[in-house]
């Protein structure tokens, strides 16, 4: 593993946990959007 460059390491990690990473990205986008909408609503209400 010490001999791997960044590209090899990234490729192997994405192959091993690619589906989980995609799930995390989608969830992060949704949660971030909901928090943004909630903060905007609170700001507009106050």
JODAJO-V285895 format. One record per pair of residues at least 4 apart in sequence whose ideal C-beta (glycine too) atoms are under 7 Angstrom apart, sorted by sequence separation. I is the first residue (numbers start at 1). J is the second residue. D is the distance in whole Angstrom. If there is no record, write none. Layout:
((I,J,D) (I,J,D))
This chain:
((4,8,4) (6,10,6) (7,11,6) (8,12,6) (9,13,6) (10,14,6) (11,15,6) (12,16,6) (13,17,6) (14,18,5) (17,21,6) (18,22,6) (19,23,6) (20,24,6) (21,25,6) (22,26,6) (23,27,6) (24,28,6) (25,29,6) (26,30,6) (27,31,6) (28,32,6) (29,33,6) (30,34,6) (31,35,6) (32,36,6) (33,37,6) (34,38,6) (35,39,6) (36,40,6) (37,41,6) (38,42,6) (39,43,6) (40,44,6) (41,45,6) (42,46,6) (4,9,5) (14,21,7))
